[in-house]
């Protein structure tokens, strides 16, 4: 109760282009480039007020020297799949974003360490693995901010995915249906409108597919891989006078996944249940269900040089894994029914004050409470010292619960000492108490110089502090499983630590005329207690652990062309990520691997040396093809790591995947149609081969797939 009152007191006290780099030193959003957020021209008094408040809200959290890549709703619709594809697939079109299995992706060679924000307010982490809580259908634009971030961003620092939602100024909506390969069907509806000074937007969708997650073999169809997914999102705001707005955001997703089966395998005969040793892998029935609900209530006030936004937020998420008890006992020697529950609440207040023509102050406080519950019931065999079965299965129950509090505060000054020069400096303090208690003060400084000729140069340093993801920390009692077939490789292991980083970033951007933008950015990072995550055990739940030392370096380049109806972009990145000496969760690892890694830097399992993406689209604005859009996209990866002569010492083969789209808008009846082809070359490529530190299973990329869709506005 005392900590809850602290949240309220803190708030009350303070309340009075696809793939283009934008180093924006000033508070207003950057001008549109290719492809970027689309500005909606005001048409009525209420909309003018809303636009003023939108700009005020954006002034609280500008890029201030960080590297920012922006995607607008217009650009999303021009990509293959449009807003019917998952958000993680769209992010793969940005520089330095690497594809992984289970729908995961990595920004600048970090495992996860991502923070999502909706209209500037933090969306707390959940326990979902496969599921995508946020749909592109709700996005007006989103930014991926990375590099040396200013002080308002902390705790999760590899990338900030900042989503600006659609708002309903025009009464109306659309209903659509999309589907195709793998028995995919996805109906959806969205509606937005306004009445007086109140605006609202609603969206809902259902997806059914026989390719819920990546397949475990290269076949054209995946065995036992159905998914059913429900998503809903609602937004409402009310403008009060000229200077205040209250908004409410809510979302819910319920997603059920079958775990795909390998074909034609039998247990090796190590275990028997009542004398039975055979079980065809095709018949396994493992399932995982994930649900998430969130809500955000915000009050924005802007008057003269002062703008402040206060928010209360909450997120509840659950993960349930259902084993195939007999099959898993015979194949793995254990079958675990696992449940995770996580409930996070918190408050966030941030403000900006224009002190003078040369100085703009920004500051804020964030306080969160996270309550996690873990319940497992594991069927195991008793075994002798040699690991041989000595009896029939019995059950071990292992339950736990914990609470974590996190406190953050920051202050910074945006200083313009000379024309075209911006220096942003400040710091933040973070502390958390949960499985551990740790804290750190983190200084930040960025400098941006805009000489004449369309050139922008930036350089920055950030000290980072990233606690381990609380909801994913394993609470397993290792000692309970000694003398059973589920015994861990070791008996000792430290609780994960917070990662501490020194991060340096330098880059430039060159605008050529009004159509071409070229960017180059390099980063150097050194970490203590580098956080990685792995899958340990049958339930597909990612568990954090630390390398004592980490080093990650890379460089990103991008070029964009936007003129009239033509858009083209290309991105390429190089990265190298290594860690040494595993210092937490040691009982999860083979003792021989631990001994080698203790004195040797090894590649992280998600390291990929070269990554690329590109796209092209053209919209016909006149003639018989007016309203038609054609386009394509591609992603390239040089291959994630696998085991070789040393842990993570090998790498998988490189791949390139190409996609195409064709769409047309019939304006008079308000109908849009589209056709998409993914992996047009039907390229067979392996994302994971099942080996590597913390890697649990192989995953293959999607084979060639065809989809069509139609939507009707009303």
N, C-alpha and C positions, 0 to 999 in steps of 0.2 A: 504494500500500500504506500509506503514512504516513497519508493521509486516512482510509482504512478503519479503521486503528487508532485514530484520533481518535474515530470514531463509537463504537467499543467502549469506549474509555476514558471518554467522556462518560456513557454509559449506566451503566457500572460505578460511576462516581463518585457518581452520584445515586441509584442503585437502592436503598443501604441505605434546533285549532279552525279549521276552515278559516278562514284570514285573520283572526286576532285578534292584536293587539299585546300582548306581555307584557314589561314592564320589570321583570324580576325582580332585586332587589338581593341577595337572600339565596341561599345555596348550594342549598337543596333545590329541586326542580322546582316550578313554579307549580301551584296547584290547577286542576282541570279546568274549562274553560269551553268555549264552543261554537265550533267543534268542536275538541277537543284530544285528547291522547294518552289512551288507555284504560288504566287501571291494572288489573292482574290480581291478584286477592286471593290471598295465600299459602294453600296447602292442605297443605303438608308441610314437614318440617324443611329439606330441601335447598332448597326454593323460598324459604323465609324467608331463608336465608343469601344466596342469589342476589339477592333484593330488596335486602338490606342493601348488598351490593357494587355493585348498579346505582346506588343513591343515592350511594354514595361516589364512584363514577366520575363521575356527573353533577355532583358538587360541585366537580370540578376545573375545569369549563368552564361556569359559569353565564352568563346573559346580561349581568348587571352593567351595566344601562343601555342596552344595544343594543336595537334594535327587533327583536322575534322573532315570526315567524308560524309556527304549528305545525299540522301535518296528521297525524291518526292513521290507522291502518289501517282503523278503523271508518268514518271519513269517506271514505277512498279508495273503499271498496266501495260507498258510497252515491252516488258520482258516476257520471255516464254513462261507461261503459267499465270502471269498477271498476279492479282491479289488472291488467287486460289492456292498458290504455293505457300509453303511454310516460311516464316520469317528467317529462319536460319539459312534457307536456300538463297534468299535474296542477299544476305550478308556475305555469302561466298563470292559475290561479284565485287567486293571491295578489296583494296590492296592489303596484303599481309594476313588475310583470313583463310585459315587452312581447314579443309574438310576432314572430319573424323567419323567413326562409326557411332551408332545409337543417336544420330541426329546432333552430335556434339560438333563444335567448331572451336578453333583456337585463334586468338588475336595476338600477333607478334610473338608467337612461340610460347605463350603462356597456356597453362592447361585450361583454366576456366577464368576465375578472377574477373568476372564481368558484372557490371551493375546496370540494371534497367531503371529508367526513369520515365514517368508519364507526365507530360506537361510540367517538367521540372521537379516532380516529387518522386522520391525513391520508392521503388517497388521491392519489398523485402524478398530475400531468397526463399525458395521452397525446396522440396525434396524430389521433384520430378526429374526423370532421366530421359525418357523418350519424348515426353509430351512437350508441345509448344503452347504455352499459356496464351500468348498474344498473337492475334491474327493480323496479317497485313491489311485486312479490310477496315480496320479502325484507324489506319495511319494516314495522316495528311502529309507528313514528312518525318523522317528520323535521321538523326546524326549519330555517327560512330566517332567518338572522340578518343584519341589515344596519344601516346607520347608523354612529354613532360606536362602533366595536367596541372592547372591552377589549384589553389587550396580548397576550393569548394568541393572537389572530388576526392574521395578517400575510401579506405577499407577495401573496395574492389576497384583496381586501377589498371588492369590490362586494357580495358575498353569500357567506355560509357555509352550505352545504347539509349539515347534520349529521344523519346517518341512524342511528337506533337499530334494530338488526336484530331480527327475530323470534328467539325461542329456543324449543327444543322440550321443554317440560315435560310435555306429554301425548303419549304414544305414539300416533301416527296421522298421517294426512295427507289429501290429496285429489288427485284427478285431474280435469282439466277439458279442455274443448274449446270454442273461441270462434272465431267467424268470421262472414263476411257479404260485404258489398260489396267490389268490386275483387278478387274471388277470394281474399279473406283467409281463412286458416285458421291457428289458433294453439292447438295442444295443449300442455298443461303438466302438471307433477306437482310436488308438494311433500310432504315428510315430515319430521316432527320427533319427537323422543323423548328419553328420559333413562334412564340406567342408573346407579344409585348417585348419585355426585356429578358425573356427566358428562352434559351436555346437548348436543343437536345439532339442526341444521336443514339440510335440503337442498332445493333447487329447481332445476328444469330446464324449458326451454321451447324451442319452435321456432315461428317465424312465417314464413309465406309470403304475399306480397301483391303485387298489380299496381300499388300506389301506395306505392313505397318512400320517395320524397321528394316534395316539392311539385311539381305539374305545371307545365310551362312555358307552358301555354295554358289557357283557361277551359273546355275540353271536359269532358264528363261522365266520360270515360275518358282515361287518360294513356298515351301511346305509349312503349313500351320503358322501363318503369319498374318492373320486377319486383325484389323483394328476397327474400332467404332469410336468416333470422337465427336463430342458435343462442345460447342463454345458459344458463349454469349458475352456481350459487352454493352455497357450503357454509360452515357455521358450527359450531364445536364449542367448548365450554368445560369446564373441570374445576375444581371448587372444592376447595381444599386447606385443610383446617381451617376456621376461622371467618373468617379475615382475608385469604386469598389466592385468586386465581383466575388461571388461564392460559387464554387463548383463541386460537383459530386461525380466520382468515377467508380464504376464497379464492373467486375468481370468474374466469369466462372467457366471452368473447363472440366470435363469428365472424359477420360480417355482410357480405353481398354485395349490391351495388346496381348496377342498370343506370341510366345517366344518361338522363333522359327526353329525347325528341326533339321538336323543333318539326315541324309538318306542312307539307308542300308547298313547301319552300324549295329553291332551287338556288344554287350558288356564283355570284359576280358575274363570273366569267371572268378574274379577275386572274391566276390561277395555272393551270398545266396540268401533268399528270403523263403523260409519254409521248404528249402531244397530247390527252389527255382533260381536259375542263373541266366535265363534268356529273356531278352526284351528288345524288340526292334525299335530303333531310334525314330523311325517314321511315326510311331504311335505315341510319342511323348506328348503330354498335355500341360506344359508350363505356361502360366499366365501372369501378367502384371497389370494392375490398375492404378491410375494416377488421377488425382482430383486436386484442383486448386481453386480457391475463391479469394478475391481481394477487393478492398474498398479504400478510397481516398477522398477525404473531405478537405477542401482548401479555401482559404480566404485571401484574396489579393487586394492590396491597397496601394494606390499610386497617386501622389500629389506633389507637384513641383519636383524638387531634386530627390525626393525620397520614395522608394518603392519597397514593399515588404510582402512576402507571402508566407503564411503559416498553414501547415497541413497536419492532419492526423491520418494515419494509415494503418491498415491491418491486412494480414494475409494468412490464410489457413491452407495447408496442403497435406495430402496423405499419399502414401505409396503402400500398396499391398502386393506381395508376391505369393503366388499359389503354386506349390511344386507338384510335379507328378511323383507321388511318394514312392511307389514301387520302382518306377523307372530310374529315378535319381539315386535311390539306394543301391540298385544293381550297377549303375554306371559309375557313380561317384562315391558311394559309401556313406552318403548323408542326404537328407531331404529336409529342407528348412522352410517352414512357413514364416514369413517375415512381414512385419507392419511397422511403418514409420509415420508419426504424426508430428506436425510442426505448426505452431501458432505464434505469429510475430505481430506485435503492435508497437506503435511509436509515434513520435512527433518530430516535425521538422519545421524550422523557421529560418528564413534567409532574407536578407535585405541588401539594398544598394543605396548609397547616398552620394550625390554629386557634390563634392566638397568645394571644387573650384573648376576652372577650365582645364587645369592640369592634373587634378587628383579626383579619383572616384573610389570610394571605399565600399567594400563588400564584406559581409560577415554572416555567420549563421551557426546554429546549434542543431544537432540531431541526437535524439535519444531513442533507443529501441530496447524492447524486451522480447526475448525469443525463448519459447518453451518447447522442448522436444521430448517425444516419447518413443521408445523403441521396444518392440515385443517380438521375440522369436521363439519358435517351438521346433526343435530339431530332432529328427529321427536319425539315430546313429547305431553303429555296431560296436560291441565290446571287442577289443583286440588285445593281443599279447605284445610283448616287447618287440617282436619282429614285425608287427603290423598285421598279423593273421587274425581273421575273424574267429571269435571264441563263443559266440552266442547270437541270438536273434535281436532284431532292432529294439531299442528303447528310446524314450523321449527325454530330452534335456530342455527345460524352459529357462530362458535368459531374458529378463525384462529390465528396463532401466528408464530413467527420466532425468532431465537436467534443465536448468534455466540459465540463460546468458543475458547479461545487460551490456549494452554498448553505448558509450558517451563520446560525442565528437563536437568540436568547436573550431571555427576558423575565422581569420581576419586577414584581409589583403588590400593592397592599394594599387590601382591602375594609374600609373604616372606617365604623363606625356611631356617629357622635358623639352623636346624639339619637334618641329613639324615632321611627321612621318615616322617618329620613333615612339614606341610604347614599351614601358617596362612595368611588368606586373610582379610584385613581390609580396610575400606574406608567409603564413604558416598555419598549420592545424595541429590540434592535439586530439589523439584518439586513445581510448582506454576500453578494454573489455574484461569482464569477469564471467567465467563459465567453467569449462573444464580446466582452464588456466586463467590467470589474471596477468595481463601484460598491458603496456602503454608505451606511447612514443610521441614526441614532438617532431613534426615533419616540416622543415622549411621548403619553400618553393620560390623559384624565380624564373621568369620568362622575359625575353626581349624580342621585339618585332620591329623591323626596319623596312619601310616602304619607300625606297628611292624612286625616282622618276622612271618611266619606261615600262610600267606594269610588272615590276619585280617586287617580290616580298621575301625577306630573309627572316628566319627565326632561329633562336637558340634557347635552350631551357635546361634547368636542373630540377629534379623533384626527389625528395626523400619520401619513400612509401612505407606504409604499415598495413599489412593485410592479414587479419586473423583467419584461421582455418574456417571453412564453411561449417558452421555449428550444426546445421541439420544433418550433415553427412558424417559427422564423427562417430565412429563405431564405439558402442558401449559394451562390447562382448567381453565376458569373463573367460579368458583363455583357459584358466585352470579347470573350469568345469568340464572341458573336453579332453583332458589328459586321459589316456588309456582307451580312447575311442577312435573310430575311423575318421572323426572330424578334428583330430588334434592338429593344432597349428604347427608349422615348421619350427617355431621357437616358443619360449614361454615368457620372454620379456619384451616390452615395447613401451616407449614413452608416448604420452599424449601429444598430439600435434601442436606445434608452435606457430606463432604469428610469423609471417615472412616480412623481412626488412630489406628494402631495396635502395640502392643509389642509382638513379636513372638520368641519363644524359640524352638529349635529343637536339639535332640540328637539321635544318632543311631550307629549301627555297622553293619558290613558285614563280613561274614566268607566264604572263598573259601576253599572247601575240594577237594583236587586233582584238576583235570582239568575239572571236570564234574558237580560239585555241588556248588551252591551259595546260601547262607542263609542270609537274611537281617532282621533287626528289627529297627523301627524308631518310636520315640515318639515326640509329639509336644504339646505345651501349648501356648494358644493365648488369649490375653485380648484386647478388642476393645472399643474404644469410637466412638459413632455414627456408629455402625455396620450397613452395608448396606444389605438390603434384597429387594426382588422384588415380586410383586403380580399382579394378573390380576383383575382389577377393571372396570367392564363394559363389554358389549357384545364383542367389538373388542378384539381379542386375542393379546394384546400388553402388555408387562410386564412393570410395572412402579416401579421405586425405591422408597424406604422409609428407615428411620433409626430407629434403637433401640438405645437409649441413651448409654446403656452399653451392651457389648456382651462378652461371654466367650465360647471358643471352645477348647476342649482337645481331644486327640486321640492317638492311637498307630496302627502301620501297621507292618505286618509280611509277608514275602514271601520266598519261596524256589523254586529253579529252578534246573533242571537236563538237561544237553545237552551232548550227547555222540553219535557221528556218526549220524545216521539217526533218532535217538530218541530224542524227546523233551517233557519235562513235566514241569509243573509249577503249583503253588498254592499260592493264596494270601488271606489274611484275615485282616480285620481292625475293630477297635472299635472307635466310636466317640460319643461325646456328645456336642450339640450346643444349647445355650440358649441366650435369649435377654430380656432386661427389658426397659420399658418406651419408647413408640413410640414418636419420637420427630420431625418427618416431615410427610407431607401428611396426617395429622390426620383426615381430613374431609372424607377420604376413609373408616374409620373404625366405627364400632358400638360403641356408647359412653360407653356402659357397658364394652365392651372388653378393650377400652382405659383405663377406670378407674382401671380395675383389673391389666392390664399390667404395669401401672404406678408404682406400688410398688411391683411387683412380677416378678421374672424371669420365662419365659415360654420357652418351646422347640421351636426352629425355625421350620417352617412347613416342611423344607427339611431335618430335622434331621433324620438319620437312625443309630441305635445303632450298628448293625453288618452288614458288607458287605463282600462278598467273591467272588472269581472267580478262575477258574482252567482250565487247558487245557492239551491235550496230542496229539501228532502227531508222525507218523512213516512213513518214506520214504523208499521204497524198491529200493535199488541201484543195485541189481543183480537178476538173475534168471528170471523166466517167468513173475514175477510181477514188473520187473525193470521199473521205471518211475511212479509207483503208490504211492499215498500218502493217508493215512487214518488218521482221527483225530476227535477230539471232544472238546467242550468247555462248560463251565457252568458259570452262575452267580447266586449269592444268595443275598437276601436282607431280613432283619428282619422287614421291613415295614416302610414307611414314616409316618409322623404324621397326625392326624386328630383331630377334636374337641372332647373333652370329657367333664368332669366336669368343666374344665377350657379351655381357648383357646389353641389349639394344644395339649390338655392333653391326647388324646388317640393315638393309633397307629394301622396301618393296619396289617393284618396277614402276616407272613413271606412267602417267596416263593423261589423256586430253579428251574431254567430252564436249560435244557440240549440240546445241539445241536451236530449234527454229520456232517462229510464231507468225501467224497471219490472223488479223482481226479486221472487222469492218463495223462501222456504226451507221445504222439507218436512223437518221435524226427524226424524221416525221413520225414514225411509229414508236420511237424511243427504244429500239432494239439493238443490242450489241451481240455479235457472234465472234467466236475465235476458235482457232485450231492450233495445237501445240504438238511438237515432236521433241522428245528428250532423248539424248544419246542417239543421234541419227545414224551413226556408224555402227550401232549395236556393239560398242567396244566393251569387252569383258575386262574389268579392272578390280583389283582387290584393295580395299581400304586398310584392312587389318588381316593378318594371317593367324592370329590367336597366340602368337609368341610376343615376348617383350615384358618389361617390368609392369605388372599391374594390368596386363591385357588378358581378358578372359575368353574371347571367342573370335573366330574370323568373321569379317563382314565384307560383302561385295557390293559395288555400286549398282544402281538401277540399270537394267538392260533397256533396249529401245522401247519407248512407250509413246502411245498416241492418246491425245485428249482433245475433246471438243467442249465448248460451252456456249450458252446463250443466256442473256439477261434482258429483262424488260423493266424500263423505268416507269414509274407511276407517280 
